[in-house]
Amino acid sequence: MQTPESLSRTRWLVLTALFIALGVVLPIGFHSFSVLAGRMFLPMHIPVLIAGLFLGRSSGLLVGLVCPLLSFLLTGMPPPDKVLTMTLELPLYGLAGGIAYRSLRIPLVVSLLIALTVGRLAYAFGLVVIGQFLDLPFTPIQFLQYSTIVGIWGIILQFVIIPPVVKGLEKIRR
């Protein structure tokens, strides 16, 4: 397990578990306002991205892998048809964000953009693979366009919230 240089292994584990918990609880809060709120604001993505950017690639990968599966088992969200693709997308968000920001030292906002791009490409790949087994009514490109349009508020929210949260957590850590 890779931990940032200034965190003990125990603190890293506790924070990773906290981000997993947030990845399950945040969507519940958003869905309580509207069925579409989760698809619009992408609340499960936020703790995954923060974990990867703040704690590094191992935490981001783990949080991204566990959140959709645990959330589905505990709450039934995301819906069954989205669990597989989100289980591809979210770990790659955390992994790519952690590699870009923590390992390669790419600026935070650019690292966030890289993470979002890598995750969305994985989501499209998942749709192509799943589309071979299911008769999807649209192509992965059409779905990505639709999901980006629907999720634009979530993407904007991620760029507004995540950089200051990560920077604030870094200040606290010092």
N, C-alpha and C positions, 0 to 999 in steps of 0.2 A: 504494500500500500504506500502510495506516495502522499506525503503530507507536506504542506508548506513549511518552510524552514522554522518559522516562529511558533508553530503549534505542536503540542504534544500529541502523541497518538490517541490518547484518551479524549482530549478535547476535539480532535479531528473526528473521532467516532461519534461523539455526542452531537457535534454540529451536523454531521452527515445525517444522523437519525432525526434531528430537528428539521432539516430540509425535506426529508422523506415525509414526516408528519405534516409539514406545511403543504407538500404536494398532494396530500389526500384531503386536508381540511379546506384549503383555499377554494378548490372547485365546488365544494359543498356550499360555501358561502355565496359564491357567484351564481350557482344554479338555484339558490333559494329565491333570487330575484326574477329569474326567467330561465326557461329551458335553453334559450339561445345564448345566454350570458357566457357559458363555458366556451362555446364555439367562437364567440365574438372577442372575448377578452383573454382567452388562452391561459387561465390561471395556473394550471399545473406546470406550464413551461417556466414560470418565474422562479420558483425555488430550484428547479433543475439548472437553469442558467446561472443563478447566483452561486449555487454549490460548485459548479465547474469553474467559474471565474474567480471565486474567493478561495475555495479549498483545493482546487486543482482537478486534473483530469480523472483521477480515480473516484473522487467523491461525485463529480458530475456524472460519470458513467453509472455509478451505483445508484444514485438518486433517480436518474433517468430511467434506469431499468426497473427499479422496484416500484416507483410511483404509479404508473398506469396499471400494473398487475395488482398491486395491493389495493388501490382505489377501486378497481373493478370488483375484486373479491369482497371488499367491505361495503361498497355503496352501489355497485352496479354501473358506475360511471368510470371511464368512458364506456359507451355502448360496445357490445361484443364485436361489431364490425370495425371499430376503431382501435381496439386494444392492440392488435398485432402491429398495425402501422405506427401507432404511438410508441410501441416498445422498440421499434427501429429508430424512430425520430428522436425521442427524448434522450436516450443515452448518448447519441451522437452530438446533440446540443451540448451536453455537459462535457463530453470528451473533447470536442473541438474547441469549445470555449476555454477549457483548462489548458490545453496544449498551446493555443494561440496566446493567451494572456499570461499564464504562469510560466510556461516553458520557453516560448519564443519571444516573450516580452513585447508583443504587439500591443499598441494602444487599446484601451478598454473598449471604446465604442467600435473600433474596427474588429476586435476579437468577438464582440457580440454579433456583429454583422456576419462574420465568418461562421460562427456557431449556428446562426439562424439559417444561413444558406446550406450548410452541410446537412443540418437536420431536415430541412424541406426536401432536399434531394433524396435523402434516405426515405422520406415519406412517399415521394413519387415512385422510387424503386419498389417500395413495399406494395404500392398500388398496382404496379405492373405485374409483380409476382402474384399477388392475390387475384388480380384480374384474369390471370390464366385459369384460375379455378372457379371463379364466380363470373357471372355475366354482368359486369359493371355497365351501367348505362352511359358512361362517359369515359374519356381517356384520362390518363394521369395528368396530362397538361391541363385539360379542362378542369379537373378537380383542383389542381394547384392554383389555377387562376381563381376559381370560386372560393377556395379556402383562404386565399390571400385577401380577396375582397371582403369576405365575411370577417376574417381575423385581423383586418387592418388596424382596428382599435386596440387589439391585443398587442400587435407589433409596436404600435406607437407607445402604448403603455410600457412595454418592455424597455424601449429606448429612454423613456422618461424616468422610470423607477429604478431599473437595474444599475446603471452606472453610479448614481449617488449612493445607493445602498451598499454596493461593493466598496466604494471609496470610504464610506462611513465605517464599514466593518474593518477595513484595513487600518483606519486610524485607531479604532478601539483595540485592535490586536497589538499595536505597537505599544 
